[in-house]
Amino acid sequence: MKMKQFISSQVNRNKKYMVQILGKMLNNKKQVHDALKNIYGLKTYQIKDFCNNLNIGFDCRISDLSQLYVIKLLRLVEKKNILVETSLKKDIHFNIRRLIEIKSHRGLKFIRKRSLLKK
């Protein structure tokens, strides 16, 4: 993965910088562990583990993080081979499609559930 495409800073109307990590805009006012919960695929245990590895306190806010810590966080996610955001969604979609193709019980159950939701 290229780090540059996952990290960017954007200016909102209030002239405050918001950090974009893995395609998600994180609010500067939120604490780190609360903001990281918005990233699809990161759970509470993993976030606590990341904060402990990077020595980030739970009272630390996104605005307090330097770009070095953001890069370290991304490297840690990459090192642990955690699927997040679009890669996780693609993987789930592929697994569902595979279950439907082999006509397993779980695949057929998913088709029934999907057809009930459409009605």
Beta strands, then each sheet from edge to edge (+ up, - down):
strand 1: 7-11
strand 2: 17-21
strand 3: 24-26
sheet 1: 1+ 2- 3+
end
